[in-house]
Amino acid sequence: MEISSAKLRLTIVRMATDPFLSRHVLTLKVQGEGRCESSTELFPNTGHVSRRNIFLASKGMIYVVGQFDARIINPVDCQTTLSEFQHLDRDVVFIGSFDEDKEHRWTYYSAAQRPELPFEKR
């Protein structure tokens, strides 16, 4: 997905680790307008917790927020850092989410296609 205001392209690759159970490894790939790029392993999906919500935060930072982890992307150098939830700004704009569709295929939904969904308490 493209974030034109931050001049970034984000991709979250989901690879199955079990042929029968919903278990996946998730890799966040970031490409900037210049030559910066990075790749980061996200918290794995160990049972229907793959969804990642994407937000635009202050100073152009991008948040990738999952059920159990949050990452901050700096669009200047494409660096991704792990953050605790309480350190994230609350005044953010929902951009979209990576999630499964009805057929359990991995896809991206823009904010125009689907509103932000809250994470379920587990």
Residue pairs with C-beta under 8 A, 6 or more apart in sequence:
1 9
1 10
1 11
1 54
1 95
1 96
1 98
1 108
1 110
2 8
2 9
3 9
3 10
3 54
3 56
3 62
3 75
3 95
5 56
5 60
6 56
6 60
6 62
6 73
6 75
7 32
7 33
7 75
8 30
8 31
8 32
8 33
8 62
8 73
8 75
8 78
9 30
9 31
10 28
10 29
10 30
10 54
10 62
10 64
10 73
11 28
11 29
11 31
12 26
12 27
12 28
12 29
12 42
12 52
12 64
12 98
12 106
13 26
13 27
13 29
14 24
14 25
14 26
14 45
14 50
14 98
14 106
15 24
15 25
15 27
16 23
16 24
17 23
17 24
17 25
17 44
21 47
22 45
22 47
22 48
23 44
23 45
23 46
23 47
24 44
24 45
24 50
25 41
25 44
25 45
26 41
26 42
26 43
26 44
26 45
26 50
26 52
27 39
27 40
27 41
27 42
28 39
28 40
28 41
28 42
28 52
28 64
28 71
28 80
29 37
29 38
29 39
30 36
30 37
30 38
30 39
30 40
30 73
30 78
30 80
31 37
31 78
32 75
32 76
32 77
32 78
36 76
36 77
36 78
37 78
38 78
38 79
38 80
40 71
40 80
42 52
42 64
42 66
42 69
42 71
43 66
43 67
43 68
43 69
49 66
49 67
49 68
49 122
50 66
50 98
50 99
50 100
50 106
51 66
51 67
51 97
51 98
51 99
51 100
51 117
51 119
52 64
52 65
52 66
52 97
52 98
52 99
53 63
53 64
53 65
53 66
53 94
53 96
53 97
53 116
53 117
54 62
54 63
54 64
54 65
54 94
54 95
54 96
54 97
54 98
55 62
55 63
55 65
55 92
55 93
55 94
55 95
56 62
56 63
56 92
56 93
56 95
57 63
57 72
57 88
57 89
57 91
57 92
58 89
58 91
60 75
61 72
61 73
61 74
61 75
62 72
62 73
62 75
62 95
63 70
63 71
63 72
63 73
63 83
63 88
63 92
64 70
64 71
64 73
64 80
65 71
65 85
65 88
66 119
67 119
67 120
67 122
69 82
70 82
70 83
70 84
70 85
70 88
71 80
71 81
71 82
71 83
72 80
72 81
72 83
72 88
73 79
73 80
74 80
74 81
94 111
94 115
94 116
95 110
95 111
96 108
96 109
96 110
96 111
96 113
96 114
97 108
97 109
97 114
97 116
97 117
98 106
98 107
98 108
98 109
99 106
99 107
99 109
99 117
100 106
100 107
101 107
